[in-house]
Amino acid sequence: MKRLVAVIGIAVLSLGLIGPSITLAAKGIDERLGVPVVVYGANLSDAEKESVKNSLEVANEAEVEEITVDGNDLVKYIEDADSKARMYSSAKITRQDAGKGLVVKIATPTNITQVTADMYANAALTAGVEDAIIDVAAPKPVTGHSALVGIYKAYEKTGETLNKDRTDVANDELNLATKFSESIDSDKVSELLTELKKQISEQNPATKEDVEKIVSEQLAKLNIQLSEADRQLLIELMDRIRSLDIDFSKISTQLSEMGDKIKEKFGDIDPGFWDKVKEFFSNLVDSVSSWFKS
């Protein structure tokens, strides 16, 4: 009996260590910030829309506003976009108090094949989206690019206004990020873009040559090799970001927090940590088995 109690105790302790906490409190409507806005890709079938609703946990919200994003919205936010483009990826945006920052989560990671949460966050900050929780989902494998336009439309539904110059540059940023990720680790790409914007914020470069210097320094610092063509694309993008009317003082804290989170993925954790975790549970199983054999 003592052995059984010990096994149950260890199991409970283990679950407490690795399992998520459960909160039973019901969600209420924040009357200051409004209800979450859910935006669905216009080309979803009825069944796919229901799948997205489940992934975004729409039923768990006290109330939501539901809208659709289509090719006409693509043209509104992105220069020279194709109004006939098909839209599948969808999003839910929940406003937060000023200063809370931007949080992006991908609810269906296996179905968003190219864009990472950090890429969405970086591009959204460039576009002017602030202080919100964004959940992205798709019912089947898609690149995830159209979700950014959905995020724009949903954000404006909360009462904000976005500048088309910024949303257009943000889209180009996302496209370049996914292009670079074909040959460079996606987290490393996000770290590069975050650090570049932080340096632009801090140094306030006056010319394109100043931007080029910042790009060269960060590529060397992060040990990232780009072709000359890709390097020029990156310089052009950062120069466009420099020329935008962006109050970097408002987003510098969010960029710093994003940079810290990205760096945590790279090795601030002991590389052997997960090996030690596996070894611990392996030894735990062996010990429990020996108790029952004795």
BAGUBA-388155 format. One record per atom (N, C-alpha, C, O): x, y, z. Coordinates in steps of 0.2 Angstrom, whole numbers, plus 2048, in hexadecimal, padded with zeros to 3 digits. Layout:
BAGUBA-388155
XYZ
...
This chain:
BAGUBA-388155
8047FA800
800800800
804806800
80380B7FD
80A806804
80E80C804
81180D7FD
8128137FB
8138087FA
8168087F3
81180C7EF
8138107EA
80B80A7EF
80680D7EB
8058147EC
8048187E7
8058167F2
80481D7F4
80A8217F1
8098267EF
81081E7F2
8168217EF
8168227E8
8188287E5
81381D7E4
81381E7DD
80E8237DB
80F8277D7
8088237DE
8038287DD
80682F7DE
8058347DB
80A8307E4
80D8367E6
8128397E1
81283F7DF
8168347DE
81B8367D9
8178387D3
81A83D7D0
8128347D1
80F8367CB
80C83D7CB
80C8417C6
80883F7D1
8058457D2
80B84B7D2
80A8507CE
8108497D5
81684E7D5
81884F7CE
81A8557CC
81984A7CA
81C84B7C3
81784F7BF
8198537BB
81184D7C0
80C8517BC
80C8587BE
80B85D7B9
80D85A7C4
80D8607C6
8138647C3
81386A7C2
8198607C2
81F8637C0
81E8657B8
82086A7B6
81B8607B4
81B8617AD
8158637AA
8148657A4
80F8637AE
8098647AB
80786B7AC
80986F7B0
80286E7A8
8008757A8
7FB8757AE
7F78717B0
7FB87B7B1
7F687D7B6
7EF87E7B3
7EF8807AD
7EA87C7B7
7E387C7B4
7DF8827B8
7DF8827BE
7DD8867B4
7D988C7B7
7D188A7B6
7D088A7B0
7CD88A7BB
7C68897BA
7C288F7B9
7BC88F7B8
7C58957BB
7C189B7BB
7BE89C7B4
7C289C7AF
7B889E7B3
7B58A07AD
7B88A67AA
7B98AB7AE
7B88A77A3
7BA8AD7A0
7B48B27A0
7AF8B079F
7B68B87A2
7B18BD7A1
7B38C279C
7B88C2799
7AE8C779A
7AF8CC795
7B38D2798
7B08D579D
7B88D4795
7BC8DA798
7B98E0794
7BA8E178E
7B58E3798
7B18E9795
7B58EF793
7B38F378F
7BB8EF795
7C08F4793
7C38F378D
7C48F8789
7C48ED78B
7C88EB785
7C48E8780
7C68E777A
7BE8E6781
7B98E377C
7BA8DB77C
7BF8D877F
7B68D8778
7B78D1777
7BC8CF772
7BE8D376E
7BE8C9773
7C38C676E
7C08C6767
7BA8C5766
7C48C8762
7C28C875B
7C58C1757
7CB8C0758
7C18BD754
7C38B7751
7C28B9749
7BD8BB747
7C78B8745
7C78B973E
7C88B373A
7CE8AF73C
7C48B1736
7C58AA732
7C78AC72B
7C48B0728
7CB8A7728
7CD8A8721
7C68A671D
7C38A271F
7C58AA718
7BF8AA714
7BE8A4710
7B98A270F
7C48A070F
7C389A70B
7C289370F
7C388E70D
7C1894716
7C088E71A
7B988B718
7B488F717
7B9885718
7B2881717
7AF88271E
7B2884723
7A888071F
7A5880725
7A887B72A
7A987D730
7AA876728
7AE87172C
7B487472F
7B6873735
7B887772A
7BF87A72C
7BE87F731
7C2880735
7B8883730
7B7889734
7B688673B
7B8889740
7B288173C
7B187E743
7B787B746
7B887C74C
7BC878742
7C2876744
7C687C747
7C987B74C
7C6881743
7CA887746
7C788A74C
7CA88C751
7C088A74C
7BD88C753
7BF888759
7C088B75E
7C0882758
7C287D75D
7C987F75F
7CB87F765
7CD88075A
7D488175B
7D588875F
7DA888763
7D188D75D
7D2893760
7CE894767
7CE89976A
7CB88E769
7C788E76F
7C289476F
7C1897775
7BE89576A
7B989A76A
7B389976F
7B189D772
7B2892770
7AC891774
7AE89277B
7A989377F
7B489377D
7B6894784
7B689C786
7B689E78B
7B58A0780
7B48A7782
7AD8A9783
7A88A6781
7AC8AE788
7A58B078A
7A28B3784
79B8B2783
7A58B6780
7A28B977A
7A88BB775
7AD8BD777
7A78BB76E
7AC8BD769
7A98C0764
7A28C0763
7AD8C4760
7AA8C775A
7AE8C3754
7B48C2754
7AA8C174F
7AC8BC74A
7AC8C0743
7A78C3742
7B28C0740
7B28C3739
7B68BF734
7B88BA736
7B68C172E
7B98BD729
7BE8C1725
7BD8C7724
7C48BE723
7C98C271F
7CA8BF719
7CA8B9718
7CA8C3713
7CA8C070D
7CF8C4708
7D38C870B
7CF8C3702
7D48C66FE
7D48CE6FE
7D98D16FC
7CE8D16FF
7CD8D86FF
7D18DB704
7D38E0704
7D18D770A
7D58DA710
7DC8D970E
7E08DE711
7DE8D470B
7E58D4709
7E78DA705
7ED8DD706
7E38DC700
7E58E26FC
7E58E8701
7E98ED700
7E18E9706
7E08EE70A
7E78F070E
7E98F570F
7E98EA710
7EF8EB715
7F68EA712
7FB8EB714
7F68E770B
7FC8E5708
7FC8E7701
7F88E66FD
8028EB700
8028EE6F9
8038E86F4
8078E46F5
8008E96EE
8008E56E8
7FE8DD6EA
8018D96E7
7FA8DD6EF
7F88D66F1
7F38D36EC
7F08D76E8
7F28CD6EC
7ED8C96E8
7E68C86EB
7E68C56F0
7E18CC6E9
7DB8CC6EC
7D78C56EB
7D28C36EF
7DA8C16E7
7D78BA6E6
7DB8B56EA
7D98AF6E9
7DF8B76EE
7E38B26F2
7DE8AE6F7
7D98B16F9
7E08A86F8
7DC8A46FC
7DE8A4704
7E48A4705
7D98A5708
7DB8A670F
7D88A1714
7D289F714
7DD89D717
7DB89871C
7DD899723
7D9898728
7E389C724
7E589D72B
7E18A272E
7DF8A772B
7DF8A1735
7DB8A5738
7DE8A773F
7E38A4741
7DA8AC743
7DE8AE749
7D88B174E
7D38B374C
7DA8B1754
7D68B4759
7DA8B975D
7E08B775F
7D88BF75E
7DC8C4761
7D88C7767
7D28C9767
7DC8C776D
7D98C9773
7DD8CF775
7E38CE777
7DA8D5776
7DE8DB778
7E08DA77F
7DC8D7784
7E68DD781
7E88DE788
7E98E578A
7E98E9786
7EA8E6790
7EC8ED793
7F28EF790
7F68EB78E
7F28F678F
7F88F978C
7FF8F7790
7FE8F7797
8048F578D
80A8F3790
80B8EC791
8108E9793
8058E8790
8068E1791
8098DD78C
80C8D878D
80A8E0786
80E8DD780
80A8D977C
8048D877C
80E8D6777
80A8D2772
80D8CB773
8128C9774
8088C6773
8098BF774
8068BB76E
8008BC76D
8098B776A
8078B4765
8078AC766
80D8AA768
8028A8765
8028A1766
7FF89E760
7FA8A075D
80289975E
7FF895758
7FC88F75B
7FF88A75E
7F588F75A
7F188975D
7F2883759
7F187D75C
7F4883753
7F487D74E
7FB87D74B
7FC87E745
80087C74F
80787D74C
809878746
80D87A742
806872746
80786E740
80487073A
80686E735
7FF87573A
7FC877735
7FE87E732
7FC88072D
802881736
805888734
80C886732
811885737
80E88572C
81488272A
81A886729
82088472A
81988D729
81F891727
82089772D
82589872F
81A89A72F
81B89F733
81B89D73B
81789973D
82089F73E
82089E746
81D8A374A
81B8A9747
81B8A2750
8188A7754
81D8AD755
81A8B3755
8238AC755
8288B2756
8278B674F
8288BC750
8278B374A
8268B7743
8208BB743
8208C1741
81A8B8745
8148BC746
8158C274A
8138C7748
8188C1750
8188C6755
81D8CC752
81B8D1753
8228CA74F
8278CF74C
8238D3747
8248D9747
8208D0742
81D8D373D
8178D7740
8168DD73E
8138D5745
80D8D8747
8108DF74B
80C8E474A
8158DE74E
8188E4752
81A8EA74D
8198F074D
81D8E7747
81F8EC742
8198EF73F
8198F573D
8138EC73E
80D8EE73C
8098F3740
8058F773E
80B8F3747
8088F774C
8038F3750
7FF8F7754
8038ED750
7FF8E9755
8028E975C
8088E775C
7FF8EB761
8018EB768
7FD8E876D
7F78E876C
7FF8E6772
7FC8E4778
7F68DF777
7F08E1778
7F78D9775
7F28D5773
7F48CE773
7FA8CC773
7F08C9774
7F18C2774
7EE8BF76D
7E88C076C
7F28BC769
7F08BA762
7F18B3762
7F78B0763
7EC8AF760
7EC8A875F
7EB8A7757
7E68AA755
7EF8A3754
7EE8A174D
7ED89A74C
7EF896750
7E8898747
7E7891746
7E589073F
7E389573B
7E688A73C
7E4888736
7E1881736
7E487D73A
7DC87F732
7DA878732
7DE87372E
7DC86D72F
7E287672A
7E7871726
7ED875725
7EE87B726
7F2871722
7F9874721
7F987A71C
7F7879717
7FB88071F
7FB88671B
80188A71D
804888723
80488E719
80A89271B
809897721
80D898725
803899722
80189E727
8018A5726
8008A972A
8038A7720
8048AE71E
7FE8B271F
7FE8B8721
7F88AF71D
7F28B371C
7F08B5723
7EB8BA724
7F28B1729
7F08B372F
7F28BA731
7EE8BD735
7F78BD72F
7FA8C3730
7F48C872E
7F38CD732
7F18C8728
7EC8CC726
7E68CC72B
7E38D172C
7E58C672D
7DF8C5731
7E08C8738
7DC8CB73B
7E78C873A
7E88CB741
7E78D3740
7E58D6744
7E98D673A
7E88DD739
7E18DF739
7DF8E373D
7DD8DB736
7D68DC736
7D38DC73C
7CE8E073E
7D48D6740
7D28D5747
7D48DB74B
7D08DD750
7DA8DD74B
7DD8E274F
7D98E974E
7D78EC753
7D88EA748
7D48F1746
7CD8F0749
7C98F574A
7CA8EA749
7C38E974C
7C38EB753
7BD8EC755
7C98EB756
7C98EC75D
7C98F475E
7C98F6764
7C98F8759
7C98FF75A
7CF903758
7CF909758
7D48FF756
7DB902754
7DB90374C
7D7900749
7E090774A
7E1908743
7E8907741
7ED909745
7E990373C
7F090173A
7F2905734
7ED90772F
7F8907733
7FB90B72D
7FD906728
800901729
7FA907721
7FB90271C
80390171A
8058FC719
80790771B
80E90671A
81190171F
8158FD71D
80F901725
8128FD72A
80F8F6729
8138F172A
8098F5727
8068EE726
80A8EB720
80B8E5720
80B8EF71B
80E8EC715
8168EA716
8188E5714
8198EE71A
8208ED71C
8208E6720
8248E2720
81B8E6725
81B8E0729
81A8DA725
81C8D4727
8168DA720
8158D471C
81B8D2718
81D8CC718
81F8D7716
8258D6713
82A8D3718
82E8CE716
82A8D571E
82E8D2723
82C8CB724
8318C7725
8268C9724
8248C2725
8268BE720
8298B8721
8258C171A
8288BD714
82F8BC714
8318B6712
8338C1716
83A8C0716
83C8BB71B
8418B771B
8398BB721
83A8B7727
8398AF725
83D8AB726
8348AE721
8328A771F
8378A5719
83989F719
8398AA715
83E8A8710
8458A6713
8488A1712
8478AA718
84D8A971C
84D8A271F
85289F720
8478A1722
84689A726
847894722
84788F725
84789571B
84888F717
84F88C718
851886717
85489071A
85B88E71B
85E890722
86388E723
85A894726
85D89672C
857894731
851894730
859892737
85589073D
85089673E
85289C73E
84989573E
84489A73F
84589E745
8448A4745
84789B74B
84889F751
84E8A4750
84E8A9752
8538A274C
8598A674B
8568AC746
8598B2747
8528AB742
8508B073D
84C8B5741
84C8BB740
8478B3746
8438B774A
8488BB74F
8478C1750
84D8B8751
8528BC755
8558C1751
8568C7754
8578C074B
85B8C5747
8568CB746
8588D0747
8508C9744
84B8CF743
84A8D3749
8498D9749
8498D074E
8488D3755
84E8D8757
84D8DD758
8548D5756
85A8D9758
85B8DE753
85D8E4755
8598DE74D
85A8E3748
8558E974A
8588EF74A
84F8E774B
84A8ED74D
84C8F0754
84B8F6755
84F8EC758
8518EF75F
8578F475D
8578F9760
85B8F2759
8618F6758
85F8FD754
862902755
85A8FC750
85790274C
854906751
85490D751
850903756
84D90775B
85290B75F
851911761
858908761
85D90B766
861910762
863915765
86390E75C
868912759
865918754
86991D753
85F917752
85B91C74E
86091E748
861923747
861919744
86591A73E
86291F739
85C91F738
867924737
864929732
86492772B
86192B727
868923729
869921722
86991A721
869916725
86891871A
868911718
86F90E71A
86F90871C
874911719
87B90F71B
87B90D722
87F908724
878911727
87891072E
87490972F
876905733
86F90872B
86B90272C
86F8FC72A
86F8F772D
8738FD724
8778F7722
87C8F5727
87E8EF728
87F8FA72A
8848F9730
8818F5735
8848F0738
87B8F6737
8778F373C
8768EB73A
8778E773E
8748EB734
8728E4731
8798E0731
8798DA733
87E8E372F
8858DF72F
8878DD736
8898D7737
8868E173B
8888E0741
8848DA744
8878D6748
87E8DA743
8798D5746
87A8CE743
87A8C9746
87B8CE73C
87D8C8739
8838C573B
8838BF73C
8888C973C
88E8C773F
88D8C4746
8908BF748
88A8C874A
8898C6751
8858C0752
8878BC756
8808BE74E
87C8B874E
87F8B374A
87C8AD749
8858B4746
8888AF742
8838AC73D
8828A673C
8808B1739
87B8AF734
87E8B172D
8808B772C
87E8AC729
8818AD722
87B8AE71D
8768AA71D
87B8B471A
8768B5714
8798B670E
87F8B870D
8768B4708
8788B6702
8788BE701
8748C1705
87C8C06FC
87C8C86FC
8758CA6FA
8738D06FC
8718C66F6
86A8C86F4
8668C96FA
8628CD6FB
8668C36FE
8628C3704
8648C9709
8608CC70C
86A8CA70A
86D8CF70E
86A8D670C
8688DA710
86A8D7705
8678DE703
8608DE704
85D8E4706
85C8D9703
8558D9705
8548DA70C
84F8DE70E
8588D8711
8578D9718
8598E1719
8568E471D
85E8E3716
8608EA717
85A8EF714
8588F4718
8578ED70F
8528F170C
84C8F1711
8498F6712
84A8EB714
8458EA718
8468EF71E
8418F2720
84C8EE721
84D8F2727
84D8F9726
84C8FD72B
84F8FB720
84F90271E
84890571E
84790B720
84490171B
83D90371B
83A903722
836908723
83C8FF726
8398FF72D
83C905730
838909734
84290772F
84590D732
841914730
840918734
83F914729
83C919727
83491A729
83191F728
83291572C
82B91572E
82A919734
82F91A738
82491C735
82392073B
82191C741
81B91B743
826918743
825913749
82791674F
82D918750
823916754
82691975B
82991275E
82690F762
82F91275D
83390C760
83390C767
83490676A
83291176A
833911772
82D90E775
82D90B77A
82790D771
821909773
822902772
81F8FE776
82690076E
8278F976C
82E8F676E
82F8F076E
8328FA771
8398F8772
8398F2778
83C8EE778
8348F377D
8348EF782
8318E8780
8348E3782
82C8E877B
82A8E2778
82F8DE774
82F8D8774
8338E2770
8388DF76C
83D8DC771
8408D7770
83F8DF777
8448DD77B
8418D677E
8458D177F
83B8D6780
8388D0783
8388CA77E
8398C5780
8368CC778
8368C7773
83D8C4772
83E8BE771
8428C9771
8498C6771
84B8C2776
84F8BD775
8498C377C
84B8BF782
8488B8782
84B8B3783
8428B877F
83E8B277F
8418AD779
8428A777A
8438B1774
8468AD76E
84D8AA770
84F8A476F
8518AE774
8588AC776
8578A677B
85B8A277B
8528A677F
8518A0784
850899780
852894783
84E89A77A
84D893776
854891773
85588B771
859895774
860893771
865890775
86A88E772
86589077B
86A88D77F
86B890785
87088E789
867895788
86889778E
866891793
868892799
86288C791
861886794
866881793
86988178D
86987E798
86E879798
86C874792
867871793
87087378D
86F86E788
86D86778A
869864787
870865790
86E85F792
86885E797
86785979A
864864797
85F86479C
85A85F79A
85885B79F
85885E794
852859792
855852793
85184D794
85B851792
85E84A793
85E84879A
85C84379C
85F84D79F
85E84C7A6
85784B7A8
8568467AC
85284E7A5
84B84D7A6
8498467A4
8468427A8
84B84479E
84A83D79C
84D8387A0
84A8337A2
8538397A2
8578347A7
8538347AD
85282E7B0
85183A7B0
84D8397B6
8478357B6
8468317BA
8438367B1
83D8327B0
83E82B7AF
83A8267B1
8438297AB
8458237AA
84781F7B0
8458197B1
84B8227B4
84D8207BB
84781F7BF
84681A7C3
8428247BF
83C8237C3
83881D7C1
83681A7C6
83781C7BB
8348167B8
83780F7BB
83480B7BD
83E80F7BA
8418097BC
8408087C4
83F8027C6
84180E7C8
84080D7CF
83980A7D1
8388067D5
83480D7CD
82D80B7CF
82C8047CD
8298007D1
82F8027C7
82E7FB7C5
8317F67CA
82F7F17CC
8377F87CD
83B7F47D2
8377F37D8
8377EE7DC
8337F87DA
82F7F87E0
82A7F27E0
8297EE7E4
8277F27DA
8217ED7D9
8247E67D8
8217E17DA
82B7E57D6
82E7DF7D5
8307DC7DC
8317D67DD
8327E07E1
8357DE7E7
82F7DC7EC
8317D97F1
